C-alpha cells in the first residue's frame, strides 16, 4: 500500500470535484489501490471531510446543469451551426497535399422545438395533483353499477388510512372471489 501523501490527496479531491469519475478510476489515475484510498479515509478525518465536500460540490454542479438542460428542453432553443466551405489551393503542405483555402463561411440558425417528454416529466413531478399520470379502472358491482374510480393519489391516501386488519380482510375477500370463479 502506498503511504498517504497530501499531494495525492489533493489530486484525488480535485478529480472528484471536477468530473464524474468513480473511486476506482480516481485511484488508477493517481496510482493507488482502492484499499489504500479507503484506509486513508479512515485514518484522516480531514481527508474524509474534503472528499465528501468535493462529492457534494459535484452533485450541486450536476443538478444546476441538469436544470439548465431541462429548461432548454422545455422551452426549446436556437443554436448556431457554422459551416466552412473550403477548396484546395495551389499551396501544399510538407507531404505535398494541397492546403485548403476557405471559400465561404456559413452560419445557420436552427430552432430546436420543445421536447414533449421533458414537459410531461416536469409537470408530473412539479404539479402531481394536476398532471399525474392517471390510470383508471371501472369496477362493476354485482348490481352492474360502476363503483367510484379513484385516482392514484386518492388510492394512496385511502390505503394509508387502512389498518393492517382492514387490508388483510380485503385480501381475504379478493382471494375468496378468485377461488369462486
C-alpha positions as CSV (number, residue, x, y, z in Angstrom):
1,X,0.0,0.0,0.0
2,X,1.2,3.5,-0.9
3,X,1.8,5.8,2.0
4,X,-0.5,8.8,2.5
5,X,0.6,11.8,0.6
6,X,-1.1,15.3,0.9
7,X,-0.2,16.0,-2.7
8,X,-2.0,12.8,-3.9
9,X,-4.9,13.5,-1.5
10,X,-5.3,17.0,-3.1
11,X,-5.3,15.5,-6.6
12,X,-7.9,13.0,-5.6
13,X,-10.2,15.7,-4.2
14,X,-9.8,17.8,-7.4
15,X,-10.6,14.8,-9.6
16,X,-13.7,14.0,-7.5
17,X,-14.8,17.7,-7.7
18,X,-14.2,18.1,-11.4
19,X,-15.7,15.1,-13.0
20,X,-17.9,12.0,-12.6
21,X,-15.0,9.6,-12.1
22,X,-15.6,6.5,-10.0
23,X,-13.4,6.0,-7.0
24,X,-11.7,3.1,-8.9
25,X,-10.9,5.5,-11.8
26,X,-9.6,8.1,-9.4
27,X,-7.3,5.6,-7.7
28,X,-6.0,4.4,-11.1
29,X,-5.2,8.0,-12.2
30,X,-3.2,8.8,-9.0
31,X,-1.6,5.3,-8.8
32,X,-3.1,3.9,-5.6
33,X,-5.3,1.0,-4.8
34,X,-8.9,1.3,-3.7
35,X,-7.9,-0.3,-0.4
36,X,-5.3,2.5,0.2
37,X,-8.0,5.1,-0.6
38,X,-10.4,3.7,1.9
39,X,-7.7,3.3,4.5
40,X,-6.8,7.0,4.0
41,X,-10.4,7.9,4.6
42,X,-10.5,6.0,7.9
43,X,-7.1,7.4,9.1
44,X,-7.5,11.0,8.1
45,X,-10.8,12.6,9.1
46,X,-10.0,15.9,7.3
47,X,-9.4,13.9,4.0
48,X,-12.7,12.2,4.5
49,X,-14.5,15.6,5.0
50,X,-12.8,17.1,1.9
51,X,-13.8,14.0,-0.2
52,X,-17.4,14.4,0.9
53,X,-17.4,18.1,0.3
54,X,-16.0,17.5,-3.2
55,X,-18.7,14.9,-4.0
56,X,-21.4,17.4,-2.8
57,X,-19.9,20.2,-4.9
58,X,-20.0,18.0,-8.0
59,X,-23.6,16.9,-7.2
60,X,-24.7,20.6,-7.0
61,X,-23.0,21.4,-10.3
62,X,-24.7,18.4,-12.0
63,X,-28.1,19.4,-10.6
64,X,-27.6,23.0,-11.9
65,X,-26.6,21.7,-15.3
66,X,-29.5,19.2,-15.4
67,X,-31.9,22.0,-14.6
68,X,-30.5,24.3,-17.3
69,X,-30.7,21.4,-19.8
70,X,-34.2,20.6,-18.8
71,X,-35.2,24.2,-19.2
72,X,-33.8,24.3,-22.7
73,X,-35.7,21.1,-23.5
74,X,-38.9,22.6,-22.1
75,X,-38.6,26.0,-23.9
76,X,-36.8,24.9,-27.0
77,X,-33.8,26.9,-28.1
78,X,-31.9,28.3,-31.1
79,X,-28.5,27.1,-31.9
80,X,-26.0,28.3,-34.5
81,X,-24.2,25.9,-36.8
82,X,-21.1,27.2,-38.6
83,X,-20.1,25.6,-41.8
84,X,-16.9,26.3,-43.7
85,X,-16.6,25.6,-47.4
86,X,-13.0,25.0,-48.5
87,X,-11.4,24.4,-51.8
88,X,-7.9,23.1,-52.5
89,X,-5.3,25.8,-53.1
90,X,-2.1,25.8,-55.2
91,X,0.0,25.7,-52.0
92,X,0.9,22.4,-50.5
93,X,2.0,21.1,-47.1
94,X,5.2,19.2,-46.3
95,X,3.5,16.0,-47.5
96,X,2.6,17.5,-50.9
97,X,-1.1,17.7,-50.1
98,X,-2.9,20.9,-51.2
99,X,-3.6,23.3,-48.3
100,X,-7.4,24.1,-48.2
101,X,-8.4,27.6,-48.9
102,X,-11.6,28.9,-47.2
103,X,-14.1,29.8,-49.9
104,X,-17.1,30.6,-47.6
105,X,-18.2,30.6,-44.0
106,X,-21.9,30.0,-43.5
107,X,-23.8,30.4,-40.2
108,X,-27.1,28.6,-39.9
109,X,-29.5,29.2,-37.1
110,X,-31.6,26.2,-36.1
111,X,-34.6,26.2,-33.8
112,X,-34.9,23.2,-31.6
113,X,-38.5,22.5,-30.7
114,X,-39.6,22.0,-27.1
115,X,-39.4,18.3,-26.0
116,X,-42.8,16.9,-25.1
117,X,-41.4,14.2,-22.8
118,X,-39.4,16.9,-20.9
119,X,-42.6,18.9,-20.5
120,X,-44.6,15.9,-19.2
121,X,-41.8,14.9,-16.9
122,X,-41.6,18.4,-15.4
123,X,-45.4,18.8,-15.0
124,X,-45.9,15.3,-13.5
125,X,-43.1,15.9,-10.9
126,X,-43.7,19.6,-10.1
127,X,-47.5,19.5,-10.2
128,X,-48.5,15.9,-9.5
129,X,-52.1,16.8,-8.3
130,X,-52.9,18.4,-11.6
131,X,-50.6,16.4,-14.0
132,X,-50.3,12.9,-12.5
133,X,-50.3,10.0,-14.9
134,X,-53.7,8.6,-14.1
135,X,-54.8,5.1,-14.8
136,X,-58.4,4.2,-14.2
137,X,-60.3,1.0,-14.0
138,X,-64.0,0.8,-13.9
139,X,-65.2,-1.7,-11.3
140,X,-68.7,-3.0,-11.7
141,X,-70.5,-4.3,-8.7
142,X,-73.0,-7.2,-8.6
143,X,-75.8,-4.8,-9.4
144,X,-73.9,-3.8,-12.5
145,X,-73.4,-0.2,-11.4
146,X,-69.9,1.3,-11.7
147,X,-68.1,2.0,-8.4
148,X,-66.3,5.3,-7.9
149,X,-62.9,5.4,-9.6
150,X,-60.1,6.7,-7.5
151,X,-57.0,8.5,-8.9
152,X,-53.6,7.1,-7.9
153,X,-53.2,9.9,-5.3
154,X,-56.7,9.2,-3.8
155,X,-56.0,5.5,-3.8
156,X,-52.7,6.0,-1.9
157,X,-54.4,8.2,0.7
158,X,-57.2,5.6,1.1
159,X,-54.6,2.8,1.6
160,X,-52.6,4.8,4.1
161,X,-55.7,5.2,6.3
162,X,-56.5,1.5,6.4
163,X,-55.4,-0.7,9.3
164,X,-53.5,-3.9,8.8
165,X,-56.6,-5.8,9.8
166,X,-58.7,-4.0,7.1
167,X,-56.1,-4.8,4.4
168,X,-56.0,-8.5,5.5
169,X,-59.8,-8.6,5.2
170,X,-59.7,-7.1,1.7
171,X,-57.1,-9.6,0.6
172,X,-59.2,-12.5,2.0
173,X,-62.3,-11.2,0.2
174,X,-60.4,-11.0,-3.1
175,X,-58.9,-14.5,-2.6
176,X,-62.4,-15.9,-1.9
177,X,-63.8,-14.2,-5.1
178,X,-61.0,-15.6,-7.2
179,X,-61.5,-19.1,-5.7
180,X,-65.2,-18.8,-6.5
181,X,-64.6,-18.2,-10.2
